[in-house]
Amino acid sequence: MSRSVVETVLGAFVLIGALIFLVFSYSEGDAGNVTGYKISANFSGIGGLKVGDDVLVSGVKVGQVSKIELDAEQYLARVTMEIDDNIQLPDDTIALISSQSLLGGKYMALEPGGSPDYLENGSEILYTQAPQNLEELLGKFIFSMQKSDKDDSASMTSENHSSVSAPPVSTPVIQNTAAPEQSPSVTEQPAQ
């Protein structure tokens, strides 16, 4: 009986510790909702961006993605972001979708411009850049490597054929036609 009481008390301590850790990580992890003004941007592709992903300026979280939908008129992905009220962004801000790592995870990066006018609630960011498709880039790289290998082998083959089929080139020999100088100590004997 005493063993089950000890196990119960120990289990309660573990649960309380896990609850404290959960509350602490939630409060310090910046996982709460951002409230502020909403702005939007249109992209040709969002590459895995999801509602709730971070919006960063210079690596600092200033908001989150609140809505993603298809613009039926332009057939572009419209991303709506909720930005903290304390952050004022110029109206020539650039929005681009970036990867957190090679394994995945996306975020919205905003690069403020130098305009004196600021984005307001309901404004649209005009300058956007869709994320790079990693699979497409790798495919292009592999294809270009295969193509350069084929080009190299083709040029090597043509060089080999040209060296075999070309006739040998003779170098003309220029002979000195001037009379050789004779040294004074050498005398010629007449032939007998």
PLY file of the C-alpha trace (Angstrom):
ply
format ascii 1.0
element vertex 192
property float x
property float y
property float z
element edge 191
property int vertex1
property int vertex2
end_header
0.00 0.00 0.00
2.77 2.43 0.82
4.29 1.74 -2.59
1.17 2.91 -4.49
0.98 6.10 -2.36
4.61 6.93 -3.21
3.95 6.31 -6.91
0.85 8.54 -6.82
2.69 11.41 -5.09
5.61 11.10 -7.51
3.23 11.14 -10.51
1.51 14.26 -9.13
4.90 16.03 -8.85
5.72 15.12 -12.46
2.35 16.45 -13.68
2.73 19.70 -11.73
6.27 20.16 -13.11
5.06 19.57 -16.67
2.23 22.09 -16.19
4.62 24.73 -14.84
6.98 24.12 -17.78
4.08 24.44 -20.26
2.87 27.75 -18.78
6.42 29.15 -18.68
7.22 28.14 -22.27
3.94 29.60 -23.55
4.51 32.94 -21.82
8.19 33.22 -22.82
7.90 31.62 -26.25
6.10 34.57 -27.86
3.31 32.26 -29.01
0.45 34.60 -28.20
-1.72 36.29 -30.77
-0.68 39.66 -32.12
-3.36 42.31 -32.26
-3.02 45.29 -34.53
-3.75 46.58 -37.98
-4.18 44.32 -41.01
-2.31 44.61 -44.29
-2.27 42.28 -47.29
0.03 41.26 -50.13
-0.46 39.18 -53.28
1.96 36.39 -54.23
2.24 34.09 -57.25
2.89 31.22 -54.82
3.14 30.89 -51.04
5.26 27.72 -50.88
3.89 26.28 -47.64
3.19 29.49 -45.69
0.38 28.89 -43.16
-1.97 30.94 -41.05
-0.23 31.72 -37.76
3.31 31.90 -39.25
5.47 34.80 -38.07
5.88 38.15 -39.78
9.41 39.46 -39.18
11.21 42.75 -39.72
15.00 42.36 -39.43
14.46 39.03 -37.67
12.14 40.48 -35.00
8.54 39.28 -34.80
6.14 42.15 -35.50
3.04 40.19 -36.43
1.59 37.00 -37.83
-0.18 35.70 -40.90
-3.91 35.88 -40.18
-5.51 34.76 -43.44
-4.59 33.17 -46.78
-7.02 33.08 -49.69
-7.10 33.05 -53.48
-7.77 36.35 -55.23
-10.39 35.22 -57.76
-9.75 38.13 -60.16
-5.96 37.86 -60.47
-5.54 34.19 -59.45
-2.90 35.15 -56.91
-2.57 34.10 -53.27
-3.65 36.96 -51.02
-1.89 36.87 -47.65
-3.34 39.01 -44.88
-1.05 39.88 -41.98
-1.80 41.35 -38.60
0.92 43.81 -37.57
1.52 45.19 -34.07
0.07 48.71 -33.66
3.42 50.03 -32.38
5.14 49.21 -35.71
4.67 51.68 -38.55
5.75 50.37 -41.96
6.45 52.62 -44.97
4.14 52.12 -47.94
7.06 50.98 -50.14
7.77 47.98 -47.89
8.75 44.75 -49.64
7.15 41.46 -48.52
8.91 38.17 -49.20
8.34 34.62 -48.03
11.46 32.96 -46.65
12.38 29.54 -45.29
13.42 29.05 -41.69
15.58 26.05 -42.64
16.06 23.40 -45.29
13.67 21.11 -43.44
10.75 23.47 -43.81
8.95 26.20 -41.96
8.16 29.51 -43.62
7.81 33.07 -42.41
6.94 36.42 -43.92
9.86 38.85 -44.04
9.14 42.55 -44.45
11.83 44.94 -45.65
10.81 48.55 -44.96
11.54 51.13 -47.62
12.23 54.85 -47.24
8.87 56.40 -48.01
7.52 59.04 -45.60
3.99 57.58 -45.99
2.95 54.59 -43.88
0.73 51.57 -44.43
-2.64 51.79 -42.73
-5.28 49.24 -41.77
-6.46 47.52 -44.96
-3.47 48.67 -47.07
-1.82 46.42 -49.62
1.91 45.84 -50.02
2.67 46.27 -53.73
6.20 44.83 -53.84
6.33 41.08 -53.16
8.59 38.13 -53.86
7.36 34.54 -53.86
9.53 31.89 -52.20
12.09 29.92 -54.20
11.03 26.35 -54.89
13.90 24.21 -53.56
12.98 21.16 -55.65
12.88 23.26 -58.82
16.27 24.84 -58.05
17.84 21.44 -57.39
16.37 20.10 -60.63
17.83 23.00 -62.60
21.21 22.52 -60.94
21.30 18.79 -61.67
20.14 19.35 -65.25
22.81 22.01 -65.83
25.49 19.70 -64.41
24.39 16.87 -66.72
24.35 19.25 -69.67
27.86 20.55 -68.92
29.13 16.97 -68.59
27.65 16.13 -71.99
29.16 19.30 -73.49
32.57 18.45 -72.02
32.48 14.89 -73.36
31.32 16.14 -76.77
34.16 18.65 -76.97
36.66 15.98 -75.87
35.37 13.66 -78.60
35.61 16.37 -81.26
39.14 17.23 -80.12
40.15 13.56 -80.39
38.65 13.27 -83.88
40.31 16.46 -85.06
43.73 15.40 -83.80
43.49 11.99 -85.48
42.16 13.13 -88.84
44.32 16.21 -89.30
47.39 15.72 -91.54
50.75 16.33 -89.94
52.06 19.82 -90.41
55.72 20.14 -91.38
57.72 23.05 -90.15
59.81 24.68 -92.84
63.54 24.63 -92.15
65.39 27.81 -92.96
68.99 27.23 -93.93
71.71 29.75 -93.71
72.99 30.39 -97.24
75.82 32.63 -96.19
79.34 31.22 -96.40
80.62 29.91 -93.12
83.37 31.85 -91.49
86.71 30.15 -91.29
88.92 30.53 -88.35
92.47 31.63 -89.10
94.08 28.70 -87.34
92.40 26.11 -89.54
93.84 25.62 -93.00
92.36 23.46 -95.65
94.49 20.82 -97.32
93.94 20.35 -101.00
92.42 17.05 -101.88
94.80 14.57 -103.49
0 1
1 2
2 3
3 4
4 5
5 6
6 7
7 8
8 9
9 10
10 11
11 12
12 13
13 14
14 15
15 16
16 17
17 18
18 19
19 20
20 21
21 22
22 23
23 24
24 25
25 26
26 27
27 28
28 29
29 30
30 31
31 32
32 33
33 34
34 35
35 36
36 37
37 38
38 39
39 40
40 41
41 42
42 43
43 44
44 45
45 46
46 47
47 48
48 49
49 50
50 51
51 52
52 53
53 54
54 55
55 56
56 57
57 58
58 59
59 60
60 61
61 62
62 63
63 64
64 65
65 66
66 67
67 68
68 69
69 70
70 71
71 72
72 73
73 74
74 75
75 76
76 77
77 78
78 79
79 80
80 81
81 82
82 83
83 84
84 85
85 86
86 87
87 88
88 89
89 90
90 91
91 92
92 93
93 94
94 95
95 96
96 97
97 98
98 99
99 100
100 101
101 102
102 103
103 104
104 105
105 106
106 107
107 108
108 109
109 110
110 111
111 112
112 113
113 114
114 115
115 116
116 117
117 118
118 119
119 120
120 121
121 122
122 123
123 124
124 125
125 126
126 127
127 128
128 129
129 130
130 131
131 132
132 133
133 134
134 135
135 136
136 137
137 138
138 139
139 140
140 141
141 142
142 143
143 144
144 145
145 146
146 147
147 148
148 149
149 150
150 151
151 152
152 153
153 154
154 155
155 156
156 157
157 158
158 159
159 160
160 161
161 162
162 163
163 164
164 165
165 166
166 167
167 168
168 169
169 170
170 171
171 172
172 173
173 174
174 175
175 176
176 177
177 178
178 179
179 180
180 181
181 182
182 183
183 184
184 185
185 186
186 187
187 188
188 189
189 190
190 191
